[in-house]
């Protein structure tokens, strides 16, 4: 009975195991399918909005991202004449040509600064092109502008210096004509010839022409004192000290050449006083007498140098002071100025009125000068001490 009971239990165990195995085989696929379905459903819930958004966009053409990135460059380069890059290349070529000219400048050639203010400076043009160019072209052009400006700074100063000393430049005549000559050196025995004075200081003369060609863009002439200014990043190639000499040359030009290309100074002279010991005083200005004998004052209009050059002028007291000749006389192209230097000149009243006093011994005569300009040519500061610029 016991053996039979054990066999029955063993058989029941095998049957139960088989039943569990069969149940597992029949249940597991459905359970796995359910789990997978739940995962798919959850993922689909997350992806659906994204997939819907992508479905709303048109398909992206192959290479579009690259095309978009370089579109600005392609439009800049263009596909035919008139493309934006053409103007850039022209500006670069103009800069190249300017560098070639700087390497071997012609006498009297326009400086880079002068070109800048005329509107065709290649650096200015290239800077404008750089502002419109896409990257990386803009960066390349800006580097070119920086190096080009540095090169031109040194080249401009050297060019101006060479032009000043070149044949036909101001340096040679300026030194020879001014150094040790009256009226620039008051005590000098020799005068500057009027032809040299004209050639050097007239409108369009050597100094004026040089300033206009080489320096004017670098100088602010609007104030009472001229000041240097940079042009296109290039500093002025002239120091304040030398610039003051060009300004003084301009004042001389304006006073002595107000009427044109030949020097002329117009003024009225009126005798106003004569000491009691003299009966008469005569001022002979190149054949034009100004006589005074304590009568009513009368003005005489004088133009220097006049048609005869006014190469001899004299002052005569009648009678002379005891022990003197009573005569002052000067000769030469600047005789009038030399004679006036022997008197005492002082401003009275307005800027164009001066009083000129002559004394010889006990004799004294006083004249009034009325210049044709508030810039009195007889004032010592106008000509005395003027020197050539040193570049």
Order of alpha helices (4+ residues) and beta strands (2+ residues): alpha-alpha-alpha-alpha-alpha-alpha-alpha-alpha-beta-beta-alpha-alpha-beta-beta-alpha-beta-beta-beta-beta-beta-beta-alpha-beta-beta-beta-alpha
